[in-house]
Amino acid sequence: MAFKFLIFLGLVAAASAVVLPVAVKHVEYAEAPAEYQFSYSVHDETTGDVKSQQEERHGDNVVGQYTLVDADGYRRVVDYTADEHNGFNAVVRREPLTQKLVKTVVPVAPVAHHYVAPVQHVSYPTYYHH
């Protein structure tokens, strides 16, 4: 009986698949050149994290710059461009900072906590069987 029920369910599933219409709607969007501008910056005196970036794109042409402060006290400046004909090009320069922004972190010695467990002497009776 179970076998007949499974065959019936299989036939219903096959019939449903044949009856269901398949609709595909293709949406086309107008081609438009990419256009954007963005910029951000971070200036954290506590950690010495100082960086920025700005970029803009018009069609296939991208122009931008980012800066960051290296650990040795120099600012790295990267000017870059990208386009369909020349690819990605970057010019990197390093500038000494007039004031040192990198903070010196003084290590703190870890505090050692010693815990001595109390010693408890337990005497067990000794039984000798002779």
C-alpha positions in Angstrom: 0.0 0.0 0.0 2.9 2.4 0.9 4.4 1.7 -2.5 1.2 2.7 -4.3 1.1 5.9 -2.2 4.7 6.8 -3.1 4.0 6.3 -6.8 0.9 8.5 -6.5 2.9 11.3 -4.9 5.5 11.0 -7.6 2.9 11.3 -10.4 1.4 14.4 -8.6 4.8 16.0 -8.4 5.6 15.3 -12.0 2.2 16.7 -13.1 2.7 19.8 -11.0 6.0 20.4 -12.6 4.6 20.2 -16.1 1.6 22.5 -15.3 3.5 25.3 -13.6 4.3 28.1 -16.0 7.8 29.4 -16.0 8.1 33.2 -16.3 11.5 34.9 -16.7 11.6 38.6 -16.7 14.8 40.2 -18.0 15.4 43.8 -16.8 17.8 45.9 -18.6 19.4 49.0 -17.1 20.7 51.9 -19.0 24.5 52.1 -19.2 25.8 55.0 -17.3 29.4 55.9 -16.5 30.4 55.3 -12.9 30.6 58.5 -10.9 31.6 58.8 -7.2 33.7 60.7 -4.7 34.7 59.6 -1.2 37.2 60.6 1.5 37.9 59.6 5.0 40.6 60.2 7.7 41.7 58.9 11.0 43.8 60.8 13.5 44.1 59.0 16.8 46.8 60.6 19.0 46.6 57.8 21.6 47.6 54.9 19.2 49.4 57.0 16.6 47.0 55.8 13.9 47.0 58.6 11.4 45.8 58.0 7.9 43.5 59.4 5.2 42.3 58.6 1.7 40.4 60.4 -1.0 39.3 59.2 -4.4 37.0 60.1 -7.3 35.9 58.4 -10.4 34.5 59.7 -13.6 33.7 56.9 -16.1 36.7 54.8 -16.4 39.1 57.3 -14.9 40.0 57.1 -11.2 42.2 59.6 -9.3 43.1 59.3 -5.7 45.5 59.7 -2.8 46.1 58.0 0.5 48.5 58.9 3.3 49.6 57.1 6.5 52.2 57.6 9.1 54.8 54.8 9.2 56.3 53.6 12.4 59.7 55.3 11.6 58.1 58.8 11.8 57.6 59.4 8.1 54.4 60.1 6.3 53.8 57.9 3.2 51.9 59.6 0.5 50.6 57.6 -2.5 49.0 59.5 -5.5 47.4 57.1 -7.9 45.5 57.0 -11.2 43.8 54.3 -13.1 42.2 54.3 -16.5 41.4 51.9 -19.4 44.5 52.7 -21.4 47.2 53.1 -18.8 46.1 50.7 -16.1 46.9 51.5 -12.4 49.8 53.9 -11.8 51.0 55.1 -8.4 53.7 57.5 -7.2 54.9 57.0 -3.7 56.8 59.6 -1.7 57.8 59.8 2.0 57.9 63.0 4.0 59.5 63.5 7.4 57.1 64.7 10.0 57.9 67.9 11.8 56.6 66.5 15.1 56.7 62.9 16.2 53.2 61.5 16.3 54.1 57.9 17.2 53.5 57.3 20.9 55.9 55.4 23.0 54.2 52.7 24.9 55.7 51.9 28.3 55.3 48.2 29.1 53.8 47.5 32.5 55.2 44.5 34.4 52.7 41.9 35.0 51.6 41.5 38.6 52.3 38.0 39.8 49.7 36.6 42.2 51.0 33.7 44.2 48.5 31.4 45.9 49.8 28.8 48.3 47.3 26.1 49.1 47.2 25.1 52.7 48.8 21.8 53.5 46.7 19.4 55.4 48.3 16.4 57.0 46.0 13.4 57.2 46.9 10.3 59.1 45.3 7.1 57.9 45.2 4.2 60.3 47.3 1.3 59.2 45.7 -2.1 59.5 47.8 -5.1 59.5 46.3 -8.5 58.9 48.4 -11.3 60.3 
